[in-house]
Amino acid sequence: MASTTQTDDDGAFSAEQYFATQPPSPSLDQDIKKVREFAQRQLREGRRVVLVTSGGTTVPLELNVVRFLDNFSAGTRGATSAEYFLKAGYAVIFMHRQFSLQPFSRHYSHSTHPFLDFLELDSAETEPSNVAGSDATRISVKPSERKQLIEVLAAYKAVQKAGTLHTLTFVTVNDYLWLLRAVAQELSVLGRSSMYYLAAAVSDFFLPRQRMAEHKIQSGKGSLHIEMDQVPKILKSLVDEWTREGFVVSFKLETDTSILIPKARAALARYGHQVVIGNDLHTRKYQVVFVSPASSHRRSSSQKADGGEESYIESWLRIDPASYPQKEIEEDIVKELVQLHDSWISMQ
Ligand code: PAZ
């Protein structure tokens, strides 16, 4: 816990204090200039925009970083959802952990479906070792892979042509926080047409720059003790300050399912956003729970219709595990969110 810095009531850094003391990455201004151009174009062209965050953040332990804390997230949820949002007509800002999965190319991940395995050298009589470097050698795609490749490639090319996908990368939790704030501030021009789909697995703790070792931490002095500070409650600032009208969807991951719904409700009560999607680490590809205020689409938890306690509605989305990966739960998640976003827009 921070001992010498201004903190929130629960001991976390306040967002204000965080941004006053932790410097942004040198590329932030350039990144945001491009986001501004993208947002302005989508505004002119009358498209809704969704910010999809995806993948895990790191927490560096040294300034010249050799060691860092990381988490499990591969970016499957974010990359898959981004594709379904594009299909639904949204423009997507895909803010993801460097080298994590991305829309379209995710189908050909080096670990699960390496593309070299489904390419073939054309002439059957030619020894692969003899054709290296020959311009005459043709390459083809295995017949069993063609249908899917054509579909993925066609969708990818169409999105490129329409200019509806903009990609940003982060590595550390600090990169993530600075980017999220700046992107949200840029997207606020879109008002209710913007959605925030916060699927990244963001560290709850970080080591302030002022307390990091400059060089690689040396062994030989016994065990290592590191005291981390809490990352500020950024959703509060997002909802109350950076984007007052955006439709905000956060994710809650737990490994103890009994606390999933109470934690999701607590997040809604605390931050006053629209939806929390709860998921369990082991079943996240097959089931999620949507939790939203009963008096749905209200901006702030303090605005109760009857002045009383807010109540919440839970609804589960499930797919048959046997149908995966042909069927992806993100298709249903996005479909549901597009409907909720429609209602949110029509409420203004
Ligand atoms: O990236 P992935 O597909 O492996 O996992 C997705 C997820 C579990 C990180 C995401 O659905 C999620 O719950 N994100 C928020 C995690 C949290 O901070 O609680």
Residues whose N, C-alpha, C, O or C-beta is under 5 A from the ligand:
A	BS01	PAZ	G55 F72 S73 A74 G75 T76 R77 L198 A199 A200 A201 V202 F251 K252 L253 N279 R284
